[in-house]
Amino acid sequence: MPEWEGPEMNLYKMKCVAVLLLVSAVIVGCEGLDSPEDAKAKETLVGSWYNETKDSSEREIKMVVTLDASGTFSARELITGEAKEEKSSGPWYVTEGLLKLQTNEIDGRKLGTRESLFFTCKLVDLHPKGFACVQANGNRRFLFRRVSNDFALS
């Protein structure tokens, strides 16, 4: 038997395999760490939602955000005075009662790591037909109502 296949090496191999199995179990287990509240919120949020708000210049913004069960979103936005809708997409999450959208693409253009846009808000009054969302800094409150994915923004 070669030196590297002695009883010490077999014990070393068994320890390595045990550690790898433990790490694999932890990684697989982490996927299901959503709290029951977050899991319920994700389930309720799947679908399309309409929101109207104003930007800093007081222009009206109409938006439909579609949250997919796979964890991706797509959004259509129309700003008063603009000729066409802007489209964006990326992943979405619910963590500790916070709705998080990470925009990775706008109008077909992929954003670089430093360009990604993040929106985070605290879910309030979530029910199947609508919800309120308070921006993480507490400055703005958004009201969303459920609509069809092809809901017209004009």
ABEGO torsion letter per residue (X at the ends): XBAAABAAAAAAAAAAAAAAAAAAAAAAAAAAABBAAAAAAAAAABEBBBBBBBBAAGBBBBBBBBBBAAGBBBBBBBBBGBABBBBBBEBBBBBGGBBBBBBABBGGBBBBAAABBBBBBBBBGBBAAEBBBBBAAGABBBBBBBBBAABBAX
